[in-house]
Amino acid sequence: MIAHSGRSVVTLFRFGETAMSHTKTRMEEAWTIEEVAFNVPG
């Protein structure tokens, strides 16, 4: 069993045709993987 977690943060900039139409969006995500089974032949 492998368990791990993390946090991702992304900032997006969108530029329009005029100088007044720039937007900035920030997205955050917290994630956890509690149980993963790997069966990979060596």
HTML snippet that shows the backbone in 3Dmol.js (N, CA, C, O; Angstrom):
<script src="https://3Dmol.org/build/3Dmol-min.js"></script>
<div id="view" style="width:600px;height:400px;position:relative"></div>
<script>
const pdb = `
ATOM      1  N   MET A   1       0.848  -1.178   0.000  1.00  0.00           N
ATOM      2  CA  MET A   1       0.000   0.000   0.000  1.00  0.00           C
ATOM      3  C   MET A   1       0.897   1.246   0.000  1.00  0.00           C
ATOM      4  O   MET A   1       1.882   1.325   0.735  1.00  0.00           O
ATOM      5  N   ILE A   2       0.538   2.184  -0.819  1.00  0.00           N
ATOM      6  CA  ILE A   2       1.245   3.459  -0.891  1.00  0.00           C
ATOM      7  C   ILE A   2       0.245   4.561  -0.607  1.00  0.00           C
ATOM      8  O   ILE A   2      -0.806   4.625  -1.246  1.00  0.00           O
ATOM      9  N   ALA A   3       0.551   5.411   0.326  1.00  0.00           N
ATOM     10  CA  ALA A   3      -0.340   6.527   0.650  1.00  0.00           C
ATOM     11  C   ALA A   3       0.463   7.818   0.600  1.00  0.00           C
ATOM     12  O   ALA A   3       1.545   7.913   1.180  1.00  0.00           O
ATOM     13  N   HIS A   4      -0.067   8.790  -0.088  1.00  0.00           N
ATOM     14  CA  HIS A   4       0.570  10.097  -0.093  1.00  0.00           C
ATOM     15  C   HIS A   4      -0.461  11.169  -0.398  1.00  0.00           C
ATOM     16  O   HIS A   4      -1.575  10.871  -0.829  1.00  0.00           O
ATOM     17  N   SER A   5      -0.082  12.412  -0.173  1.00  0.00           N
ATOM     18  CA  SER A   5      -0.994  13.527  -0.402  1.00  0.00           C
ATOM     19  C   SER A   5      -0.183  14.734  -0.833  1.00  0.00           C
ATOM     20  O   SER A   5       1.046  14.738  -0.759  1.00  0.00           O
ATOM     21  N   GLY A   6      -0.885  15.746  -1.278  1.00  0.00           N
ATOM     22  CA  GLY A   6      -0.195  16.955  -1.712  1.00  0.00           C
ATOM     23  C   GLY A   6      -1.162  18.096  -1.920  1.00  0.00           C
ATOM     24  O   GLY A   6      -2.363  17.990  -1.671  1.00  0.00           O
ATOM     25  N   ARG A   7      -0.597  19.181  -2.383  1.00  0.00           N
ATOM     26  CA  ARG A   7      -1.380  20.388  -2.628  1.00  0.00           C
ATOM     27  C   ARG A   7      -0.861  21.015  -3.906  1.00  0.00           C
ATOM     28  O   ARG A   7       0.349  21.152  -4.087  1.00  0.00           O
ATOM     29  N   SER A   8      -1.764  21.395  -4.791  1.00  0.00           N
ATOM     30  CA  SER A   8      -1.396  22.033  -6.047  1.00  0.00           C
ATOM     31  C   SER A   8      -1.982  23.434  -6.086  1.00  0.00           C
ATOM     32  O   SER A   8      -3.139  23.642  -5.722  1.00  0.00           O
ATOM     33  N   VAL A   9      -1.175  24.400  -6.530  1.00  0.00           N
ATOM     34  CA  VAL A   9      -1.622  25.781  -6.674  1.00  0.00           C
ATOM     35  C   VAL A   9      -1.226  26.246  -8.067  1.00  0.00           C
ATOM     36  O   VAL A   9      -0.068  26.123  -8.466  1.00  0.00           O
ATOM     37  N   VAL A  10      -2.196  26.783  -8.803  1.00  0.00           N
ATOM     38  CA  VAL A  10      -1.958  27.260 -10.165  1.00  0.00           C
ATOM     39  C   VAL A  10      -2.500  28.671 -10.281  1.00  0.00           C
ATOM     40  O   VAL A  10      -3.595  28.962  -9.798  1.00  0.00           O
ATOM     41  N   THR A  11      -1.738  29.552 -10.921  1.00  0.00           N
ATOM     42  CA  THR A  11      -2.201  30.905 -11.219  1.00  0.00           C
ATOM     43  C   THR A  11      -2.257  31.059 -12.731  1.00  0.00           C
ATOM     44  O   THR A  11      -1.259  30.863 -13.424  1.00  0.00           O
ATOM     45  N   LEU A  12      -3.430  31.411 -13.233  1.00  0.00           N
ATOM     46  CA  LEU A  12      -3.640  31.574 -14.672  1.00  0.00           C
ATOM     47  C   LEU A  12      -3.814  33.045 -14.999  1.00  0.00           C
ATOM     48  O   LEU A  12      -4.550  33.759 -14.319  1.00  0.00           O
ATOM     49  N   PHE A  13      -3.138  33.492 -16.035  1.00  0.00           N
ATOM     50  CA  PHE A  13      -3.292  34.856 -16.526  1.00  0.00           C
ATOM     51  C   PHE A  13      -3.931  34.789 -17.900  1.00  0.00           C
ATOM     52  O   PHE A  13      -3.500  34.019 -18.758  1.00  0.00           O
ATOM     53  N   ARG A  14      -4.955  35.594 -18.104  1.00  0.00           N
ATOM     54  CA  ARG A  14      -5.613  35.647 -19.405  1.00  0.00           C
ATOM     55  C   ARG A  14      -5.539  37.081 -19.904  1.00  0.00           C
ATOM     56  O   ARG A  14      -5.915  38.021 -19.205  1.00  0.00           O
ATOM     57  N   PHE A  15      -5.046  37.227 -21.128  1.00  0.00           N
ATOM     58  CA  PHE A  15      -4.853  38.551 -21.706  1.00  0.00           C
ATOM     59  C   PHE A  15      -5.801  38.718 -22.881  1.00  0.00           C
ATOM     60  O   PHE A  15      -5.849  37.873 -23.774  1.00  0.00           O
ATOM     61  N   GLY A  16      -6.551  39.806 -22.878  1.00  0.00           N
ATOM     62  CA  GLY A  16      -7.464  40.105 -23.971  1.00  0.00           C
ATOM     63  C   GLY A  16      -6.840  41.066 -24.964  1.00  0.00           C
ATOM     64  O   GLY A  16      -5.639  41.333 -24.924  1.00  0.00           O
ATOM     65  N   GLU A  17      -7.664  41.577 -25.847  1.00  0.00           N
ATOM     66  CA  GLU A  17      -7.164  42.475 -26.879  1.00  0.00           C
ATOM     67  C   GLU A  17      -6.916  43.882 -26.351  1.00  0.00           C
ATOM     68  O   GLU A  17      -6.150  44.637 -26.949  1.00  0.00           O
ATOM     69  N   THR A  18      -7.545  44.241 -25.252  1.00  0.00           N
ATOM     70  CA  THR A  18      -7.327  45.564 -24.671  1.00  0.00           C
ATOM     71  C   THR A  18      -6.596  45.422 -23.344  1.00  0.00           C
ATOM     72  O   THR A  18      -6.625  44.359 -22.724  1.00  0.00           O
ATOM     73  N   ALA A  19      -5.955  46.472 -22.919  1.00  0.00           N
ATOM     74  CA  ALA A  19      -5.169  46.424 -21.686  1.00  0.00           C
ATOM     75  C   ALA A  19      -6.045  46.250 -20.451  1.00  0.00           C
ATOM     76  O   ALA A  19      -5.556  45.787 -19.421  1.00  0.00           O
ATOM     77  N   MET A  20      -7.317  46.606 -20.524  1.00  0.00           N
ATOM     78  CA  MET A  20      -8.198  46.523 -19.358  1.00  0.00           C
ATOM     79  C   MET A  20      -8.832  45.138 -19.192  1.00  0.00           C
ATOM     80  O   MET A  20      -9.533  44.910 -18.205  1.00  0.00           O
ATOM     81  N   SER A  21      -8.611  44.216 -20.117  1.00  0.00           N
ATOM     82  CA  SER A  21      -9.317  42.935 -20.049  1.00  0.00           C
ATOM     83  C   SER A  21      -8.446  41.794 -19.515  1.00  0.00           C
ATOM     84  O   SER A  21      -8.774  40.628 -19.732  1.00  0.00           O
ATOM     85  N   HIS A  22      -7.359  42.098 -18.830  1.00  0.00           N
ATOM     86  CA  HIS A  22      -6.530  41.049 -18.242  1.00  0.00           C
ATOM     87  C   HIS A  22      -7.227  40.492 -16.998  1.00  0.00           C
ATOM     88  O   HIS A  22      -7.761  41.245 -16.183  1.00  0.00           O
ATOM     89  N   THR A  23      -7.212  39.177 -16.867  1.00  0.00           N
ATOM     90  CA  THR A  23      -7.775  38.550 -15.671  1.00  0.00           C
ATOM     91  C   THR A  23      -6.744  37.597 -15.070  1.00  0.00           C
ATOM     92  O   THR A  23      -5.911  37.033 -15.779  1.00  0.00           O
ATOM     93  N   LYS A  24      -6.817  37.431 -13.768  1.00  0.00           N
ATOM     94  CA  LYS A  24      -5.924  36.538 -13.041  1.00  0.00           C
ATOM     95  C   LYS A  24      -6.791  35.596 -12.215  1.00  0.00           C
ATOM     96  O   LYS A  24      -7.645  36.043 -11.450  1.00  0.00           O
ATOM     97  N   THR A  25      -6.571  34.301 -12.369  1.00  0.00           N
ATOM     98  CA  THR A  25      -7.341  33.291 -11.652  1.00  0.00           C
ATOM     99  C   THR A  25      -6.375  32.400 -10.886  1.00  0.00           C
ATOM    100  O   THR A  25      -5.365  31.953 -11.430  1.00  0.00           O
ATOM    101  N   ARG A  26      -6.688  32.146  -9.625  1.00  0.00           N
ATOM    102  CA  ARG A  26      -5.868  31.255  -8.801  1.00  0.00           C
ATOM    103  C   ARG A  26      -6.715  30.049  -8.411  1.00  0.00           C
ATOM    104  O   ARG A  26      -7.824  30.197  -7.898  1.00  0.00           O
ATOM    105  N   MET A  27      -6.180  28.856  -8.661  1.00  0.00           N
ATOM    106  CA  MET A  27      -6.878  27.626  -8.312  1.00  0.00           C
ATOM    107  C   MET A  27      -6.006  26.839  -7.338  1.00  0.00           C
ATOM    108  O   MET A  27      -4.793  26.727  -7.522  1.00  0.00           O
ATOM    109  N   GLU A  28      -6.640  26.300  -6.305  1.00  0.00           N
ATOM    110  CA  GLU A  28      -5.936  25.488  -5.320  1.00  0.00           C
ATOM    111  C   GLU A  28      -6.649  24.150  -5.177  1.00  0.00           C
ATOM    112  O   GLU A  28      -7.876  24.075  -5.243  1.00  0.00           O
ATOM    113  N   GLU A  29      -5.861  23.098  -4.980  1.00  0.00           N
ATOM    114  CA  GLU A  29      -6.428  21.766  -4.829  1.00  0.00           C
ATOM    115  C   GLU A  29      -5.590  20.987  -3.820  1.00  0.00           C
ATOM    116  O   GLU A  29      -4.363  20.951  -3.914  1.00  0.00           O
ATOM    117  N   ALA A  30      -6.253  20.376  -2.871  1.00  0.00           N
ATOM    118  CA  ALA A  30      -5.593  19.466  -1.933  1.00  0.00           C
ATOM    119  C   ALA A  30      -6.039  18.053  -2.288  1.00  0.00           C
ATOM    120  O   ALA A  30      -7.230  17.811  -2.485  1.00  0.00           O
ATOM    121  N   TRP A  31      -5.086  17.111  -2.371  1.00  0.00           N
ATOM    122  CA  TRP A  31      -5.429  15.764  -2.801  1.00  0.00           C
ATOM    123  C   TRP A  31      -4.738  14.729  -1.916  1.00  0.00           C
ATOM    124  O   TRP A  31      -3.688  14.978  -1.323  1.00  0.00           O
ATOM    125  N   THR A  32      -5.370  13.566  -1.854  1.00  0.00           N
ATOM    126  CA  THR A  32      -4.854  12.451  -1.059  1.00  0.00           C
ATOM    127  C   THR A  32      -5.090  11.151  -1.811  1.00  0.00           C
ATOM    128  O   THR A  32      -6.190  10.904  -2.306  1.00  0.00           O
ATOM    129  N   ILE A  33      -4.073  10.334  -1.893  1.00  0.00           N
ATOM    130  CA  ILE A  33      -4.210   8.974  -2.416  1.00  0.00           C
ATOM    131  C   ILE A  33      -3.977   8.051  -1.230  1.00  0.00           C
ATOM    132  O   ILE A  33      -2.875   7.979  -0.687  1.00  0.00           O
ATOM    133  N   GLU A  34      -5.021   7.354  -0.842  1.00  0.00           N
ATOM    134  CA  GLU A  34      -4.933   6.548   0.376  1.00  0.00           C
ATOM    135  C   GLU A  34      -4.444   5.130   0.118  1.00  0.00           C
ATOM    136  O   GLU A  34      -3.746   4.555   0.952  1.00  0.00           O
ATOM    137  N   GLU A  35      -4.803   4.562  -1.026  1.00  0.00           N
ATOM    138  CA  GLU A  35      -4.451   3.169  -1.240  1.00  0.00           C
ATOM    139  C   GLU A  35      -4.278   2.910  -2.727  1.00  0.00           C
ATOM    140  O   GLU A  35      -5.201   3.104  -3.518  1.00  0.00           O
ATOM    141  N   VAL A  36      -3.087   2.471  -3.092  1.00  0.00           N
ATOM    142  CA  VAL A  36      -2.802   2.137  -4.484  1.00  0.00           C
ATOM    143  C   VAL A  36      -2.007   0.841  -4.485  1.00  0.00           C
ATOM    144  O   VAL A  36      -1.056   0.692  -3.719  1.00  0.00           O
ATOM    145  N   ALA A  37      -2.391  -0.089  -5.337  1.00  0.00           N
ATOM    146  CA  ALA A  37      -1.661  -1.347  -5.454  1.00  0.00           C
ATOM    147  C   ALA A  37      -1.007  -1.407  -6.829  1.00  0.00           C
ATOM    148  O   ALA A  37      -1.679  -1.241  -7.847  1.00  0.00           O
ATOM    149  N   PHE A  38       0.294  -1.643  -6.861  1.00  0.00           N
ATOM    150  CA  PHE A  38       1.025  -1.762  -8.113  1.00  0.00           C
ATOM    151  C   PHE A  38       1.468  -3.214  -8.273  1.00  0.00           C
ATOM    152  O   PHE A  38       2.053  -3.799  -7.361  1.00  0.00           O
ATOM    153  N   ASN A  39       1.186  -3.778  -9.424  1.00  0.00           N
ATOM    154  CA  ASN A  39       1.626  -5.135  -9.733  1.00  0.00           C
ATOM    155  C   ASN A  39       2.329  -5.070 -11.085  1.00  0.00           C
ATOM    156  O   ASN A  39       1.736  -5.379 -12.119  1.00  0.00           O
ATOM    157  N   VAL A  40       3.589  -4.670 -11.067  1.00  0.00           N
ATOM    158  CA  VAL A  40       4.347  -4.495 -12.298  1.00  0.00           C
ATOM    159  C   VAL A  40       5.425  -5.568 -12.342  1.00  0.00           C
ATOM    160  O   VAL A  40       6.306  -5.598 -11.483  1.00  0.00           O
ATOM    161  N   PRO A  41       5.362  -6.459 -13.349  1.00  0.00           N
ATOM    162  CA  PRO A  41       6.402  -7.487 -13.445  1.00  0.00           C
ATOM    163  C   PRO A  41       7.764  -6.856 -13.744  1.00  0.00           C
ATOM    164  O   PRO A  41       7.865  -5.924 -14.542  1.00  0.00           O
ATOM    165  N   GLY A  42       8.802  -7.373 -13.099  1.00  0.00           N
ATOM    166  CA  GLY A  42      10.113  -6.786 -13.172  1.00  0.00           C
ATOM    167  C   GLY A  42      10.937  -7.159 -14.329  1.00  0.00           C
ATOM    168  O   GLY A  42      12.070  -6.694 -14.456  1.00  0.00           O
TER     169      GLY A  42
END
`;
const viewer = $3Dmol.createViewer("view");
viewer.addModel(pdb, "pdb");
viewer.setStyle({}, {cartoon: {color: "spectrum"}});
viewer.zoomTo();
viewer.render();
</script>
